[in-house]
Amino acid sequence: MAKARIDSGIGAAAVRTAVDGVEVSRDTLATAVRYLLQELADRAEGNTVEVRVPPYGAVQCIEGPRHTRGTPPNVVETDAATWLALATGSLGWADALAAGRVHASGQRADLSDYLPVTAATIGS
């Protein structure tokens, strides 16, 4: 069964609300995170790296050897605020790694070529 996709209008609105710095509902934050994960998976198709933003979502992306069971060899994990900052371009990949805001394991667990995910779809 295919996962339901988040409509781009709904997703972009959730992202705008979540990055405005005002207090945001858990549902809106979840939609924003999942939408940006969806955009990453669309932009970097594949199954080599698993990107996790607990408790909101995870996607597999980037071309290469397919992972099917157990703990994947290439994992990126971060919190929702860091993911939003990375995906929208307000935080750089290297800076997030250096600050310990992202945990990346595996030789292919580098999202720098895919970030920011998309500034065009979130607009102002």
Sequence and secondary structure as in RCSB ss.txt:
>XXXX:A:sequence
MAKARIDSGIGAAAVRTAVDGVEVSRDTLATAVRYLLQELADRAEGNTVEVRVPPYGAVQCIEGPRHTRGTPPNV
VETDAATWLALATGSLGWADALAAGRVHASGQRADLSDYLPVTAATIGS
>XXXX:A:secstr
       HHHHHHHHHHHHTSS   HHHHHHHHHHHHHHHHHHT SSSEEEEETTTEEEEESSSS   SSS SSE
EEE HHHHHHHHHTSS HHHHHHTT EEEESTT   GGG S  STTT  
